Amino acid sequence: MALKNDWVRIHRNVLEPEDRTGKLPEDTKKVPLEMWVKGRLQDEKAEIGDEVTVMTCVGRLEHGRMIEVNPCYDLGYGEFVPEILQMEESLRTALFGGDGK
């Protein structure tokens, strides 16, 4: 549960597929234009899945379905790629004459 002024993330479809412009690639035309926004909850209280209003950091009011309370940054750089490790080892050898330790 989230209370008024808690930091939350919301989601909503801004445009449904049938409302999107015709000047898009075919695969893009088939899906809605979606928006995810973080902000301070303006409702007194809400549960995940409730339609709510938030105020963003820049003072904009947005509405949507609450999907997360106290969202954090979850950055990832993808799966392990063995070729990148090989490049690193080659660079260490070229730059430092060995393993670089």
C-alpha positions in Angstrom: 0.0 0.0 0.0 1.2 3.5 -0.7 0.1 6.7 1.1 -0.1 10.3 -0.2 3.3 11.7 -1.2 4.9 8.2 -1.4 7.3 7.8 -4.4 5.6 5.5 -7.0 5.7 4.4 -10.6 2.7 4.4 -12.8 1.9 3.1 -16.3 -0.6 3.9 -18.9 -1.2 3.5 -22.7 -0.9 7.0 -24.2 -2.2 5.8 -27.6 -3.8 2.6 -28.6 -2.6 0.9 -31.8 -5.6 2.2 -33.9 -4.9 5.8 -32.8 -1.2 5.8 -33.9 0.0 7.6 -37.0 0.3 5.6 -40.2 3.9 6.7 -40.7 5.3 4.1 -38.4 7.0 0.7 -39.1 4.4 -2.1 -39.3 5.6 -3.8 -36.1 5.4 -0.5 -34.2 1.9 0.3 -35.4 0.6 -2.9 -33.8 1.4 -2.0 -30.2 0.2 0.8 -28.0 2.4 3.8 -27.1 3.1 3.3 -23.4 4.3 5.6 -20.7 6.0 4.8 -17.3 6.3 7.8 -14.9 7.6 8.1 -11.4 6.2 10.7 -9.0 4.6 11.5 -5.6 1.2 9.9 -5.1 -1.5 12.5 -4.9 -4.3 10.1 -3.7 -4.7 9.5 0.0 -3.8 5.8 -0.3 -3.6 3.3 -3.1 -2.7 -0.4 -3.8 -0.7 -1.8 -6.7 -3.1 -1.8 -9.8 -5.2 1.2 -8.7 -5.7 4.1 -11.0 -3.9 7.1 -9.4 -2.5 10.5 -10.0 1.1 11.5 -9.3 3.1 14.7 -9.3 6.4 14.4 -11.2 9.7 16.0 -10.1 8.9 18.9 -12.5 5.4 19.5 -11.1 3.5 17.8 -13.9 0.4 15.8 -12.9 0.0 12.4 -14.6 -2.4 9.6 -14.1 -2.2 5.8 -14.6 -2.1 2.4 -13.0 0.2 2.2 -10.0 2.7 -0.6 -10.7 5.4 0.0 -8.0 6.0 1.7 -4.7 9.4 3.2 -4.0 10.9 2.2 -7.4 14.6 2.1 -7.7 17.0 2.2 -10.6 17.6 -1.3 -12.0 20.4 -0.9 -14.6 21.7 -3.9 -16.4 24.1 -4.2 -19.2 22.8 -7.5 -20.7 24.0 -11.0 -20.5 27.7 -12.1 -20.3 29.4 -11.9 -23.7 32.5 -14.1 -23.9 33.9 -12.0 -26.8 34.1 -8.9 -24.6 36.2 -10.8 -22.0 38.5 -11.8 -24.8 38.8 -8.2 -26.0 39.6 -7.1 -22.4 42.3 -9.7 -22.1 43.8 -8.7 -25.5 43.8 -5.0 -24.5 45.5 -5.8 -21.1 48.2 -7.7 -22.9 48.7 -4.9 -25.5 48.6 -2.1 -23.0 50.4 -3.6 -20.0 52.4 -6.5 -21.4 50.5 -9.1 -19.4 47.3 -9.4 -17.3 47.5 -5.8 -16.1 47.9 -6.6 -12.4 
